[in-house]
Amino acid sequence: MSGSHEKLPRLFWVQIVAVLVIGVLYLFAPAPKGTPEAKVVDPQMVAALKPIGSVAIKVDVADVPARSGEEIVKGVCAVCHSIGLANAPKLDSTAKADWVARLNSDMKALVTSAINGKGGMPPRGGDPSITDEEITASIMHMLSLADVEVAEAGAAPAEAPAVAIVAAPEPVAAAPAVAKPTIPDVSVESVVATAEGEKVYQASCMACHANGVANAPILGDKLAWEPRIEQGMSVLYTTALIGDSSKATMPVKGGNPSLSDQAVIEAINYMVVKSR
């Protein structure tokens, strides 16, 4: 037993040396043939993989026909120009001097003012969808309404037409009086909002009633509409259909005389329902 105890230390040191030799051999041994090595990437191959170009999708939009000057005036300009709101020249011969002063023999300058806005007039009359050509056509129409003759001879399509100021024509006989509209007598609770009323509101009433222009009650402002609604629907209809002499900023049919009586009534109903 004593002999085996003496051999143990020697065997231990033999094992230590064997481990060290194996470790050194493993470190310096060559890598296996199957081991992957770093590869050098050919720059030309990388360039060949780059996209050749990009694809742009073009959507063809159908051309929208230009609106006439009369359409633009009725739908946009008449809101202010029919009553002279914010010093806008009116649409009749009584305002001829005002139009002549603004024209000052320079049609291009007048068109530019309408496009960019000036004073109380917003750019393009507040409707950014109106094109330059439509702006020119609408100004020509308003000048004709004020008896300022527009001469287009020799004018290029892209340019503002030449304008000739002529004397006002001889006054004609007054048109026969228009019959007073029939005012329906209905209760505030019975009126309903229709799609037609919303359409008329957006086209002829929104310019003032959406922003409180000239103290117009804003759509949805119950506090502002309450005293007006308390007067009854017949009073509201009458004010809208024939105007209000005490409120110069409330023109006949909202400044769009081409509207039918029923269309105006539908617009009033729409505003009342949205504001009561």
BALOBA-1460 file (C-alpha; in Angstrom, 3 decimals):
// residues 276
<rec num="1" residu="m" x="0.000" y="0.000" z="0.000"/>
<rec num="2" residu="s" x="2.861" y="2.318" z="0.869"/>
<rec num="3" residu="g" x="4.375" y="1.779" z="-2.636"/>
<rec num="4" residu="s" x="1.197" y="2.933" z="-4.409"/>
<rec num="5" residu="h" x="1.109" y="6.165" z="-2.414"/>
<rec num="6" residu="e" x="4.631" y="7.044" z="-3.586"/>
<rec num="7" residu="k" x="3.675" y="6.616" z="-7.300"/>
<rec num="8" residu="l" x="0.705" y="9.011" z="-7.226"/>
<rec num="9" residu="p" x="2.619" y="12.311" z="-7.445"/>
<rec num="10" residu="r" x="4.672" y="11.074" z="-10.384"/>
<rec num="11" residu="l" x="1.561" y="10.017" z="-12.321"/>
<rec num="12" residu="f" x="-0.042" y="13.383" z="-11.664"/>
<rec num="13" residu="w" x="2.846" y="15.299" z="-13.230"/>
<rec num="14" residu="v" x="2.859" y="12.963" z="-16.252"/>
<rec num="15" residu="q" x="-0.817" y="13.800" z="-16.837"/>
<rec num="16" residu="i" x="-0.156" y="17.555" z="-16.598"/>
<rec num="17" residu="v" x="2.654" y="17.375" z="-19.185"/>
<rec num="18" residu="a" x="0.489" y="15.297" z="-21.525"/>
<rec num="19" residu="v" x="-2.311" y="17.873" z="-21.403"/>
<rec num="20" residu="l" x="0.065" y="20.732" z="-22.198"/>
<rec num="21" residu="v" x="1.598" y="18.876" z="-25.175"/>
<rec num="22" residu="i" x="-1.842" y="18.103" z="-26.616"/>
<rec num="23" residu="g" x="-2.900" y="21.751" z="-26.182"/>
<rec num="24" residu="v" x="0.175" y="23.056" z="-28.019"/>
<rec num="25" residu="l" x="-0.339" y="20.607" z="-30.871"/>
<rec num="26" residu="y" x="-4.014" y="21.674" z="-31.216"/>
<rec num="27" residu="l" x="-3.121" y="25.366" z="-31.434"/>
<rec num="28" residu="f" x="-0.558" y="24.868" z="-34.172"/>
<rec num="29" residu="a" x="-2.428" y="22.237" z="-36.140"/>
<rec num="30" residu="p" x="-3.512" y="23.321" z="-39.730"/>
<rec num="31" residu="a" x="-7.189" y="24.164" z="-40.277"/>
<rec num="32" residu="p" x="-9.346" y="21.439" z="-41.881"/>
<rec num="33" residu="k" x="-9.809" y="21.648" z="-45.576"/>
<rec num="34" residu="g" x="-13.596" y="21.992" z="-45.232"/>
<rec num="35" residu="t" x="-13.328" y="25.186" z="-43.113"/>
<rec num="36" residu="p" x="-14.717" y="28.190" z="-45.051"/>
<rec num="37" residu="e" x="-12.337" y="31.062" z="-45.659"/>
<rec num="38" residu="a" x="-13.087" y="34.756" z="-46.180"/>
<rec num="39" residu="k" x="-13.800" y="35.489" z="-49.818"/>
<rec num="40" residu="v" x="-12.899" y="38.648" z="-51.669"/>
<rec num="41" residu="v" x="-15.975" y="40.186" z="-53.356"/>
<rec num="42" residu="d" x="-15.467" y="41.374" z="-56.896"/>
<rec num="43" residu="p" x="-16.549" y="45.098" z="-57.129"/>
<rec num="44" residu="q" x="-17.771" y="44.506" z="-60.687"/>
<rec num="45" residu="m" x="-20.149" y="41.847" z="-59.435"/>
<rec num="46" residu="v" x="-21.505" y="44.225" z="-56.804"/>
<rec num="47" residu="a" x="-22.081" y="46.915" z="-59.436"/>
<rec num="48" residu="a" x="-23.886" y="44.420" z="-61.640"/>
<rec num="49" residu="l" x="-26.332" y="43.671" z="-58.820"/>
<rec num="50" residu="k" x="-27.324" y="47.320" z="-58.350"/>
<rec num="51" residu="p" x="-30.780" y="48.326" z="-59.691"/>
<rec num="52" residu="i" x="-30.704" y="49.651" z="-63.226"/>
<rec num="53" residu="g" x="-33.366" y="52.302" z="-62.613"/>
<rec num="54" residu="s" x="-36.668" y="53.056" z="-60.924"/>
<rec num="55" residu="v" x="-40.233" y="52.679" z="-62.058"/>
<rec num="56" residu="a" x="-42.529" y="55.716" z="-61.974"/>
<rec num="57" residu="i" x="-46.262" y="55.201" z="-62.305"/>
<rec num="58" residu="k" x="-48.055" y="58.044" z="-64.075"/>
<rec num="59" residu="v" x="-51.765" y="58.373" z="-63.561"/>
<rec num="60" residu="d" x="-53.621" y="60.025" z="-66.394"/>
<rec num="61" residu="v" x="-56.285" y="62.391" z="-65.113"/>
<rec num="62" residu="a" x="-59.028" y="63.439" z="-67.451"/>
<rec num="63" residu="d" x="-58.907" y="67.097" z="-68.319"/>
<rec num="64" residu="v" x="-61.571" y="69.050" z="-66.500"/>
<rec num="65" residu="p" x="-63.321" y="71.499" z="-68.848"/>
<rec num="66" residu="a" x="-62.779" y="75.133" z="-67.967"/>
<rec num="67" residu="r" x="-65.690" y="76.919" z="-66.355"/>
<rec num="68" residu="s" x="-67.081" y="80.037" z="-67.970"/>
<rec num="69" residu="g" x="-66.574" y="83.473" z="-66.493"/>
<rec num="70" residu="e" x="-70.276" y="83.652" z="-65.712"/>
<rec num="71" residu="e" x="-70.133" y="80.367" z="-63.775"/>
<rec num="72" residu="i" x="-67.182" y="81.573" z="-61.702"/>
<rec num="73" residu="v" x="-68.852" y="84.903" z="-60.958"/>
<rec num="74" residu="k" x="-72.145" y="83.293" z="-59.890"/>
<rec num="75" residu="g" x="-70.497" y="80.604" z="-57.802"/>
<rec num="76" residu="v" x="-67.657" y="82.553" z="-56.181"/>
<rec num="77" residu="c" x="-67.303" y="86.261" z="-56.984"/>
<rec num="78" residu="a" x="-70.949" y="87.298" z="-56.531"/>
<rec num="79" residu="v" x="-70.800" y="86.550" z="-52.805"/>
<rec num="80" residu="c" x="-68.899" y="89.811" z="-52.261"/>
<rec num="81" residu="h" x="-69.251" y="91.727" z="-55.530"/>
<rec num="82" residu="s" x="-73.060" y="91.562" z="-55.645"/>
<rec num="83" residu="i" x="-73.328" y="93.677" z="-52.485"/>
<rec num="84" residu="g" x="-70.007" y="95.507" z="-52.466"/>
<rec num="85" residu="l" x="-68.772" y="93.606" z="-49.425"/>
<rec num="86" residu="a" x="-65.377" y="94.825" z="-48.152"/>
<rec num="87" residu="n" x="-65.406" y="97.586" z="-50.799"/>
<rec num="88" residu="a" x="-65.643" y="95.099" z="-53.679"/>
<rec num="89" residu="p" x="-66.970" y="96.844" z="-56.825"/>
<rec num="90" residu="k" x="-70.546" y="95.788" z="-57.552"/>
<rec num="91" residu="l" x="-71.773" y="93.950" z="-60.610"/>
<rec num="92" residu="d" x="-73.757" y="96.666" z="-62.374"/>
<rec num="93" residu="s" x="-73.263" y="99.929" z="-64.223"/>
<rec num="94" residu="t" x="-73.447" y="101.968" z="-60.994"/>
<rec num="95" residu="a" x="-69.992" y="100.612" z="-60.154"/>
<rec num="96" residu="k" x="-68.440" y="101.390" z="-63.531"/>
<rec num="97" residu="a" x="-66.225" y="104.131" z="-62.111"/>
<rec num="98" residu="d" x="-64.945" y="101.723" z="-59.435"/>
<rec num="99" residu="w" x="-64.031" y="99.127" z="-62.052"/>
<rec num="100" residu="v" x="-62.368" y="101.693" z="-64.303"/>
<rec num="101" residu="a" x="-60.270" y="102.931" z="-61.372"/>
<rec num="102" residu="r" x="-59.108" y="99.395" z="-60.609"/>
<rec num="103" residu="l" x="-58.526" y="98.563" z="-64.249"/>
<rec num="104" residu="n" x="-56.499" y="101.691" z="-64.963"/>
<rec num="105" residu="s" x="-55.948" y="100.436" z="-68.550"/>
<rec num="106" residu="d" x="-53.898" y="97.486" z="-67.278"/>
<rec num="107" residu="m" x="-55.813" y="94.226" z="-67.569"/>
<rec num="108" residu="k" x="-52.780" y="92.140" z="-66.665"/>
<rec num="109" residu="a" x="-52.381" y="93.945" z="-63.354"/>
<rec num="110" residu="l" x="-56.065" y="93.410" z="-62.556"/>
<rec num="111" residu="v" x="-55.799" y="89.694" z="-63.303"/>
<rec num="112" residu="t" x="-52.631" y="89.438" z="-61.199"/>
<rec num="113" residu="s" x="-54.392" y="91.093" z="-58.258"/>
<rec num="114" residu="a" x="-57.210" y="88.569" z="-58.501"/>
<rec num="115" residu="i" x="-54.767" y="85.651" z="-58.655"/>
<rec num="116" residu="n" x="-52.576" y="86.792" z="-55.758"/>
<rec num="117" residu="g" x="-55.229" y="88.548" z="-53.684"/>
<rec num="118" residu="k" x="-55.345" y="92.174" z="-52.661"/>
<rec num="119" residu="g" x="-56.831" y="93.986" z="-49.685"/>
<rec num="120" residu="g" x="-59.950" y="92.167" z="-48.524"/>
<rec num="121" residu="m" x="-59.968" y="89.881" z="-51.572"/>
<rec num="122" residu="p" x="-58.332" y="86.473" z="-50.988"/>
<rec num="123" residu="p" x="-56.217" y="84.812" z="-53.716"/>
<rec num="124" residu="r" x="-58.422" y="83.488" z="-56.526"/>
<rec num="125" residu="g" x="-61.510" y="84.742" z="-54.714"/>
<rec num="126" residu="g" x="-60.971" y="82.148" z="-51.982"/>
<rec num="127" residu="d" x="-61.236" y="79.170" z="-54.362"/>
<rec num="128" residu="p" x="-57.755" y="77.766" z="-55.165"/>
<rec num="129" residu="s" x="-59.224" y="75.476" z="-57.849"/>
<rec num="130" residu="i" x="-59.906" y="78.446" z="-60.170"/>
<rec num="131" residu="t" x="-57.316" y="78.565" z="-62.957"/>
<rec num="132" residu="d" x="-55.623" y="81.675" z="-64.357"/>
<rec num="133" residu="e" x="-57.746" y="81.419" z="-67.507"/>
<rec num="134" residu="e" x="-60.938" y="81.182" z="-65.445"/>
<rec num="135" residu="i" x="-59.857" y="84.196" z="-63.380"/>
<rec num="136" residu="t" x="-59.421" y="86.191" z="-66.588"/>
<rec num="137" residu="a" x="-62.790" y="85.050" z="-67.905"/>
<rec num="138" residu="s" x="-64.546" y="85.959" z="-64.653"/>
<rec num="139" residu="i" x="-63.019" y="89.451" z="-64.622"/>
<rec num="140" residu="m" x="-64.085" y="89.978" z="-68.233"/>
<rec num="141" residu="h" x="-67.616" y="88.952" z="-67.297"/>
<rec num="142" residu="m" x="-67.727" y="91.316" z="-64.316"/>
<rec num="143" residu="l" x="-66.422" y="94.170" z="-66.456"/>
<rec num="144" residu="s" x="-69.181" y="93.508" z="-68.975"/>
<rec num="145" residu="l" x="-71.789" y="93.584" z="-66.185"/>
<rec num="146" residu="a" x="-70.446" y="97.007" z="-65.208"/>
<rec num="147" residu="d" x="-70.688" y="98.221" z="-68.835"/>
<rec num="148" residu="v" x="-66.919" y="98.218" z="-69.350"/>
<rec num="149" residu="e" x="-66.478" y="96.795" z="-72.835"/>
<rec num="150" residu="v" x="-63.865" y="94.086" z="-73.225"/>
<rec num="151" residu="a" x="-62.094" y="93.909" z="-76.610"/>
<rec num="152" residu="e" x="-60.416" y="90.555" z="-77.206"/>
<rec num="153" residu="a" x="-59.202" y="91.242" z="-80.752"/>
<rec num="154" residu="g" x="-55.515" y="90.496" z="-81.180"/>
<rec num="155" residu="a" x="-55.033" y="89.145" z="-77.664"/>
<rec num="156" residu="a" x="-53.109" y="85.898" z="-77.255"/>
<rec num="157" residu="p" x="-54.941" y="83.159" z="-75.320"/>
<rec num="158" residu="a" x="-52.381" y="83.154" z="-72.509"/>
<rec num="159" residu="e" x="-52.403" y="86.905" z="-72.161"/>
<rec num="160" residu="a" x="-54.937" y="89.189" z="-70.582"/>
<rec num="161" residu="p" x="-57.185" y="90.694" z="-73.256"/>
<rec num="162" residu="a" x="-57.118" y="94.328" z="-74.174"/>
<rec num="163" residu="v" x="-59.845" y="96.456" z="-72.668"/>
<rec num="164" residu="a" x="-61.625" y="99.393" z="-74.172"/>
<rec num="165" residu="i" x="-63.700" y="101.671" z="-71.955"/>
<rec num="166" residu="v" x="-66.814" y="102.919" z="-73.675"/>
<rec num="167" residu="a" x="-69.671" y="105.125" z="-72.678"/>
<rec num="168" residu="a" x="-72.557" y="103.539" z="-70.837"/>
<rec num="169" residu="p" x="-75.516" y="102.647" z="-73.043"/>
<rec num="170" residu="e" x="-78.723" y="104.568" z="-72.890"/>
<rec num="171" residu="p" x="-80.890" y="103.538" z="-69.956"/>
<rec num="172" residu="v" x="-83.572" y="101.033" z="-70.808"/>
<rec num="173" residu="a" x="-87.019" y="100.630" z="-69.402"/>
<rec num="174" residu="a" x="-87.113" y="99.122" z="-65.949"/>
<rec num="175" residu="a" x="-87.890" y="95.434" z="-65.792"/>
<rec num="176" residu="p" x="-91.281" y="94.518" z="-64.460"/>
<rec num="177" residu="a" x="-91.505" y="93.981" z="-60.731"/>
<rec num="178" residu="v" x="-90.803" y="90.433" z="-59.651"/>
<rec num="179" residu="a" x="-93.592" y="88.760" z="-57.739"/>
<rec num="180" residu="k" x="-92.908" y="88.262" z="-54.057"/>
<rec num="181" residu="p" x="-91.909" y="84.705" z="-53.235"/>
<rec num="182" residu="t" x="-94.267" y="82.425" z="-51.382"/>
<rec num="183" residu="i" x="-92.955" y="82.051" z="-47.854"/>
<rec num="184" residu="p" x="-93.825" y="78.713" z="-46.227"/>
<rec num="185" residu="d" x="-95.007" y="78.845" z="-42.617"/>
<rec num="186" residu="v" x="-93.362" y="75.906" z="-40.860"/>
<rec num="187" residu="s" x="-92.057" y="75.279" z="-37.364"/>
<rec num="188" residu="v" x="-88.382" y="75.192" z="-36.508"/>
<rec num="189" residu="e" x="-88.738" y="71.621" z="-35.218"/>
<rec num="190" residu="s" x="-90.183" y="70.341" z="-38.492"/>
<rec num="191" residu="v" x="-87.361" y="71.384" z="-40.842"/>
<rec num="192" residu="v" x="-84.786" y="68.813" z="-41.923"/>
<rec num="193" residu="a" x="-81.362" y="69.070" z="-43.524"/>
<rec num="194" residu="t" x="-81.129" y="67.738" z="-47.082"/>
<rec num="195" residu="a" x="-78.286" y="67.067" z="-49.497"/>
<rec num="196" residu="e" x="-79.601" y="69.863" z="-51.725"/>
<rec num="197" residu="g" x="-79.516" y="72.290" z="-48.800"/>
<rec num="198" residu="e" x="-75.920" y="71.362" z="-48.000"/>
<rec num="199" residu="k" x="-74.939" y="71.801" z="-51.654"/>
<rec num="200" residu="v" x="-76.464" y="75.280" z="-51.856"/>
<rec num="201" residu="y" x="-74.885" y="76.236" z="-48.536"/>
<rec num="202" residu="q" x="-71.418" y="75.232" z="-49.727"/>
<rec num="203" residu="a" x="-71.809" y="77.040" z="-53.048"/>
<rec num="204" residu="s" x="-73.430" y="80.301" z="-51.947"/>
<rec num="205" residu="c" x="-73.572" y="80.637" z="-48.148"/>
<rec num="206" residu="m" x="-70.373" y="79.137" z="-46.799"/>
<rec num="207" residu="a" x="-68.150" y="82.055" z="-47.824"/>
<rec num="208" residu="c" x="-69.729" y="84.181" z="-45.086"/>
<rec num="209" residu="h" x="-71.398" y="81.729" z="-42.706"/>
<rec num="210" residu="a" x="-68.318" y="79.530" z="-42.275"/>
<rec num="211" residu="n" x="-66.097" y="82.426" z="-41.188"/>
<rec num="212" residu="g" x="-68.460" y="85.022" z="-39.706"/>
<rec num="213" residu="v" x="-67.838" y="87.522" z="-42.505"/>
<rec num="214" residu="a" x="-69.734" y="90.780" z="-41.955"/>
<rec num="215" residu="n" x="-71.151" y="89.423" z="-38.683"/>
<rec num="216" residu="a" x="-72.870" y="86.470" z="-40.404"/>
<rec num="217" residu="p" x="-73.758" y="83.780" z="-37.824"/>
<rec num="218" residu="i" x="-71.334" y="80.892" z="-38.175"/>
<rec num="219" residu="l" x="-72.808" y="77.494" z="-38.971"/>
<rec num="220" residu="g" x="-73.092" y="75.493" z="-35.756"/>
<rec num="221" residu="d" x="-72.799" y="78.518" z="-33.441"/>
<rec num="222" residu="k" x="-75.970" y="77.970" z="-31.395"/>
<rec num="223" residu="l" x="-75.517" y="81.172" z="-29.397"/>
<rec num="224" residu="a" x="-75.393" y="83.306" z="-32.567"/>
<rec num="225" residu="w" x="-78.272" y="81.483" z="-34.262"/>
<rec num="226" residu="e" x="-80.607" y="81.304" z="-31.260"/>
<rec num="227" residu="p" x="-82.064" y="84.862" z="-31.497"/>
<rec num="228" residu="r" x="-82.477" y="84.464" z="-35.257"/>
<rec num="229" residu="i" x="-84.202" y="81.094" z="-34.988"/>
<rec num="230" residu="e" x="-86.551" y="82.459" z="-32.303"/>
<rec num="231" residu="q" x="-88.004" y="84.799" z="-34.948"/>
<rec num="232" residu="g" x="-89.384" y="81.797" z="-36.783"/>
<rec num="233" residu="m" x="-88.642" y="80.115" z="-40.095"/>
<rec num="234" residu="s" x="-90.821" y="82.488" z="-42.147"/>
<rec num="235" residu="v" x="-88.676" y="85.440" z="-41.049"/>
<rec num="236" residu="l" x="-85.470" y="83.586" z="-41.929"/>
<rec num="237" residu="y" x="-86.869" y="82.590" z="-45.322"/>
<rec num="238" residu="t" x="-87.989" y="86.152" z="-46.077"/>
<rec num="239" residu="t" x="-84.625" y="87.645" z="-45.144"/>
<rec num="240" residu="a" x="-82.779" y="85.175" z="-47.367"/>
<rec num="241" residu="l" x="-85.146" y="85.412" z="-50.343"/>
<rec num="242" residu="i" x="-85.626" y="89.179" z="-50.588"/>
<rec num="243" residu="g" x="-82.692" y="90.475" z="-48.575"/>
<rec num="244" residu="d" x="-82.694" y="92.742" z="-45.550"/>
<rec num="245" residu="s" x="-82.462" y="96.501" z="-46.036"/>
<rec num="246" residu="s" x="-81.197" y="96.868" z="-42.467"/>
<rec num="247" residu="k" x="-78.337" y="94.461" z="-43.206"/>
<rec num="248" residu="a" x="-76.605" y="95.485" z="-46.414"/>
<rec num="249" residu="t" x="-74.292" y="92.492" z="-46.088"/>
<rec num="250" residu="m" x="-77.211" y="90.047" z="-46.460"/>
<rec num="251" residu="p" x="-78.009" y="90.208" z="-50.199"/>
<rec num="252" residu="v" x="-80.965" y="88.679" z="-51.994"/>
<rec num="253" residu="k" x="-80.497" y="84.901" z="-52.136"/>
<rec num="254" residu="g" x="-77.045" y="85.173" z="-50.630"/>
<rec num="255" residu="g" x="-75.763" y="87.088" z="-53.636"/>
<rec num="256" residu="n" x="-76.734" y="84.382" z="-56.138"/>
<rec num="257" residu="p" x="-80.009" y="85.484" z="-57.776"/>
<rec num="258" residu="s" x="-79.931" y="82.462" z="-60.091"/>
<rec num="259" residu="l" x="-80.949" y="80.218" z="-57.190"/>
<rec num="260" residu="s" x="-84.552" y="79.077" z="-57.046"/>
<rec num="261" residu="d" x="-86.662" y="79.998" z="-54.021"/>
<rec num="262" residu="q" x="-86.798" y="76.357" z="-52.977"/>
<rec num="263" residu="a" x="-83.014" y="76.024" z="-53.169"/>
<rec num="264" residu="v" x="-82.625" y="78.995" z="-50.820"/>
<rec num="265" residu="i" x="-85.214" y="77.534" z="-48.433"/>
<rec num="266" residu="e" x="-83.322" y="74.214" z="-48.401"/>
<rec num="267" residu="a" x="-80.087" y="76.050" z="-47.547"/>
<rec num="268" residu="i" x="-81.776" y="77.903" z="-44.662"/>
<rec num="269" residu="n" x="-83.213" y="74.616" z="-43.372"/>
<rec num="270" residu="y" x="-79.746" y="73.039" z="-43.499"/>
<rec num="271" residu="m" x="-78.145" y="75.880" z="-41.534"/>
<rec num="272" residu="v" x="-80.923" y="75.914" z="-38.936"/>
<rec num="273" residu="v" x="-80.740" y="72.153" z="-38.347"/>
<rec num="274" residu="k" x="-76.939" y="72.349" z="-37.949"/>
<rec num="275" residu="s" x="-77.167" y="75.333" z="-35.590"/>
<rec num="276" residu="r" x="-80.279" y="74.873" z="-33.405"/>
